[in-house]
C-alpha cells in the first residue's frame, strides 16, 4: 500500500516535469511579453502628452497645464496597466 502511494506520487511528479519542459517559454514568447509590457507603459504616457499638448494649443497664451497633467496621468495609468497584467 505504501509503495503504491509512492509510485503514484513519483509518476505524477514525472508527468508534471515533462509538461513543464514542453511548456518552457521560448525566446519569441518572452520577447512578446516584454514588448507588451513596454507598450502598456509608453502608449498612455505618449497619448496623454499629445492630448494635453493639443488641449493647450487650443487655449490662448502659453500654457502647459494640460500637457503636464495628462502626462502624469498617463504615467499612472501605464504603471497600473503593467501591475494588472503582471498580477494575473
Secondary structure, DSSP 4 states (H G I P E B T S, - for coil): -HHHHHHHHHHHHHHHHHHHHHTPPPHHHHHHHHHHHHHHHHHHHHHHHHHHHHHHHHSSS---HHHHHHHHHHHHHHHHHHHHHHH-
